[in-house]
Amino acid sequence: MKFLYLLRALCAGLCFLCGSEAMALDRDAFTFTDYNLHLRIEPEQQRLGVRGTITVRNDSTVPQKNLTLQISSTLSWRSITLDGKPAQFVAQPYTSDIDHTGSLSEAVVTLAKQIAPSTSLTLEIAYEGTIPLDATRLTRIGVPEDSARHTDWDQIGKAFTAVRGVGYVTWYPVSMEAANLSEGNSLFEALGRWKQKETGSTFKMEIQTPPLESDVQVPLLLCSGEVISEGTRENSPKAGAQCRHASLNSVTPFFAAANYDVLYRDSITIFNLANHSAGAQSYALAADLAVPFVKDWFGLPEQKPRVVELADSAAAPFEDGVTLFTALTREDTRLYQLSAVHQLTHAAFISSRLWISEGVAHFAQAAYLNQQNGREAALQFLASHVGAVLAAEKGAAIDPGDAARESLINTSREEFYRSKAMYVWWMLRDMIGDDSIKKAFSSYRADQDRAPSYVQKLIAAQTGRDLEWFFDDWIYRDKGLPDFRIESANARALVGGGYVIAITVDDLGAAGAEVPVLVNFDGGSVTKRLEVRAKSKATIRIEIPAAAKEVIVNDGSVPESDATNNKFIPR
């Protein structure tokens, strides 16, 4: 009995110590400032082995005694060395959806001495394991397995390999608190914070593959869209099989290997699988056709876009900078045109700010449709995004503190920095005109964009307009969406014929906008624009040649929280 009592007391003490240590872990304390990794990929076994060094810096305000290193749960830690000596660490599973398996292999490293704030250390690391196709993080929240596998398509495979980085497969070490898809925007916020921290980081990787038999077709090995090796046949890989990233803020390190054919065009490079040359040719033609439009709006591309084909014909596309992963089984050039416009815009107009980079690329797609097929086609494209914006705004409205955190300049929500930002650029274009916004795009310099107000000042320089209210409502803060309704529409006959109708529009929402007001009458319609501030009313007078039949506020170019009250029938 005495032995059991002592054992129970000892276990309790150990649990207390373990609990205290766990509570003391700060997984966000360190920033990974440099990666230098050597990868060995073995497609036959789906294996990945990694050796190399990482440098981390304590960016917290207090000394740190522990460091956490996280990799995918299908990989295992082999060694961690600091100053030439094995570091003491404990490996444990850690549930988080930053990896496709929904779990991580976390090494909790106990440092020999505390690391002071702003101090860096370099560790030698080694880990290995497999990267199979795994969609556990999606299936466990109810996504059908077939759909989940088309979304989380990453794997090392015998015939095809494509592996994205953190947020998909954590194949290089990171450290962050758990993020789960079942907890609202948790995952995207965690990844957003991580990328923000890694703005000044550097990343280098060298990839080796096993020797191949003489009768085996040599696969192309790609790193972030660049051909870094044509594989190996005999003893050693070709020299220079490596790639670098100057920052992890705007890129996701990835690698791919397959028996690709390569289509080189002046506008784009396409890596396509066998028997899909027709799809590659169609995409290349779409890119060629889009070049004049992109050049007119944003100038000549500074980089050459790349398309890397996915083996799964139903796989969800993925873009990283100017590289697009997608299937190429379709042969209709028209289906590829919008995608090509998006890629070419990224290549021509570069910004480290997501709401600018992604928002402008999506805006370019709408503007292209407007040029090709008219405003109605562009509005239909905008409308295809409004549902995502509405859902995101409802989620953000739950937390009053989100007004700043979910502003376009800070948000990590894709629905905001892609779809809502697209609307913002479209509204600015409607407000100031094509010529002025093109000049603003032409004047933009990413290296000079050091303050959130930079774009506002560029536009003011072109137009002389003070749009502080618009930027405050839509960009600097997330105030939600407008909610327009027509309060009254009173017409009176003119002496010389026709009518003038006074229309009062009430914005019930917390964000204002300049919105189109349309009056329909027998034989036609007239549209004018009206600036309506948040929680305010504004009146406009419109001359029409015949009695008004219907008055409509907003043609769909401004996202609204409620578009069911936009029509008014004059009495």
Buried (B, 14 or more C-beta within 10 A) or exposed (E): EEEEEEEEEEEEEEEEEEEEBEEEBBBBBBBBBBBBBBBBBBBEEBBBBBBBBBBBBBBBEEBBBBBBBBBBBBBBBBEBBBEEEEBEBEBEEBBBBBBBBBBBBBBBBEBEEEBEEEEBBBBBBBBBBBBEBBBBBBBBEEBEEEBBBBBBBBBBBEEBBBBBBBBBBBBBBBBBBBBBBEEBBBBBBBBBBBBEBBEEBBBBBBBBBBBBEEEEEEBBBBBBBEBBBEBBEEEEBEEEBBBBBEBBBBBBBBBBBBBBBEBEBEBBBBBBBEEBBEBBBBBBBBBBBBBEBBEEBBBEBEBBBBBBBBBBBEBBEBBBBBBBBBBBBBBEBEEBBBBBBBBBBBBBBBBEBBBBBBBBBBBBBBBBBBBBEEBEBBBEBBEEBBEBBBEBBEBBBEEEEBBEBBBBBBBBBBBBBBBBBBBBBBBBBBBBEBEBBBBBBEBBEBEEBEEBBBBBEBBBEBBEEEBEBBBBBBBBBBBBBBBBBBEBBBBEEEEEEBBEBEBBBBBBBBBBBBBBBBBBBEEEEBEEEBBBBBBEBBEBEBEBEBEBEBBBBBBBBBBBBBBEBBBBEBE
